[in-house]
């Protein structure tokens, strides 16, 4: 994936995400740290309403960040794919992630086809290492403005 051209730098990708998500939801999806071929890194200092008792970052927060991270790495390479639709999201929670430290989400492209894209998102915190891993699939629009269709 290293040979894929990028459409966005971190500021441009952040601006795209800001236009695609409601501001209240956007604060739960982290900030873009860097963009490089095949890889986007997001960082989230979770708001208090994303924490469960014990200051543990909630599963839905991690799942939302997985979805946004996968979308971001795909958009970084394809441009604004507004009709990209999540088709699968599988997540493995490996250990508790605590709200007292930033959560890092590293999204890597696994496949970028004409109709389907797949990304892996690994979540880590400096103090505990890897806390979760997700695989996310997206259906991509076939033609500009068309509904996504499955690969063949």
QUIZIVEN-V775541 format. One line per field, one symbol per residue. ss: DSSP state (H for helix, E for strand, C for the rest). psi: psi as a letter, one per 30 degrees, with the letter a starting at -180 (. if undefined). burial: 1 if it has 9 or more other C-alpha atoms within 8 Angstrom, else 0. A space follows every 10 residues. Layout:
ss: ???
psi: ???
burial: ???
This chain:
ss: CCCCCCCCCH HHHHHHHHHH CCHHHHCCCC EEEEEECCEE EEEECCCHHH EECCCEECHH HHHHHHHHHH HHHHHHHHCC CCCCEEEEEE EEECCCCECC CCEEEEEEEE EECCCEEEEE EEEEECCCEE EEEEEEEEEC ECCCCCCECC CC
psi: ffgklkfkle eeeeeeeeff kkeeeeffgl kkelklkgkk klkkjklefg klkghkklee eeeeeeeeee eeeeefffaj ifgkkkekjk kjjelkkkfg kkkkjjkkke kjaefkkklk kkklkeffbk flkkkkkkkk keljflkkll k.
burial: 0000011111 0011011100 0000010111 0111101111 1111110001 1000111100 1111111111 1111111110 1011010010 1000001010 1111111110 0100111111 1111100001 1111111111 1100001110 00
